[in-house]
Amino acid sequence: MRLTFLGTSAGAPTRQRNVTCQALSFDDGAVWLLDCGEASQHQLMKAGIRPKQVERILITHLHGDHVYGIFGMLACLAIHGREAAVQVAGPRGVREMVSTVLRLSDFTPGFPLEFIELDRPEQGGIALPAWPSGAAHPWTVTAHYLVHRLACVGYCLHEPPRPGRFHPARARAAGAPEGPLWGQLQRGVAVSLADGRRIEAAEVCDPLRRGRKLLLLGDTSDADEMIAIGQDCDLAVREVTYDDSRRDNALAWQHSTASMTGTWAQRLRAKTLVMTHLSARYTDEDADPVRTIASLHAEVAAACPGTRVIVADDLLTVEIPASDEPLTT
């Protein structure tokens, strides 16, 4: 599994950065997008990701730098031959926004388009239905409301527990013939032999391994609602629009500073934090050392010393390997 950053700029594109979009490529080849700013279809092709594989678009909020590219993206999917359904999830209003533009531009996708609109719950997150429906081992996806100037959510993606490592020698010793029965045991299913004996998966497999957990956030000045569900996540992505000297600006516009994001990652005990949605005022070439990307990174890292901190650049790909850690209760 890997997460590719198709756009990392806040508000408007720069010469080096497009506006917000991320592509999550699953182990089976499926692709989900998080947000879809302008020109995301161009970035998708630059990244070498097949548009036809996009099956779900998770929108955090309806500010233009996060959603104005979805109309072209849907047309791109159709042109590249997508036939299976695509789901678009986001706060209420996303259906009207997308449907209106498609209607006025006389465009009908060649695939079913399903909308999930997320209304704020009284407490806790909003569970999204499994997608695609009927998936054998669907990831759990919940949306959680964040503090921003309009309705905005962050998404928690949690992989189901994975089977433990299979030991062929144990299977042979137990009398299980190589073939389909091995496949069942690897999936954690007990098998019955021709002589009536039963072999439990635990006899030939290690304990279940924990699934991966990802937190993918929209714009926010307060993401505390996600701390409980996001504990010990493998990867967290959050905006860092300002350095700490601009905290008043951040609170006024309901964005995050470097230390706000870093402190949040520390409270999560996140293994890896990727900082994105960077203001155009920060570059690697600025003569003012306080306004460099490196200084922004240093402020974040200082607030979460136990977490690996990465600055997202456009087309950066972060690998998210499966864990061999045993599942704990």
PETAUR-V179372 format. One line per field, one symbol per residue. phi: phi as a letter, one per 20 degrees, with the letter a starting at -180 (. if undefined). A space follows every 50 residues. Layout:
phi = ???
This chain:
phi = .bddeebceenbfdfdceffacdddefeofcdddmafgmffffffffmef gfefdbcdeeadfgfdbfeffffffffffenfdffcdddrfgofffffff ffffelddfebfdddcddefffbmedeefgbffnffcffeccdcfdebfb gbcddddcefgegffedgfffffeneffpgffffffendfcdefenfdde gffccfggdfefccdcdefadbdffefffegmffbccbfceceffdgfff ffelddegfffffffffflffcddeblefffdcedffeffdeffffffff ffebfedfdcefdgmfddfcffedfffdd
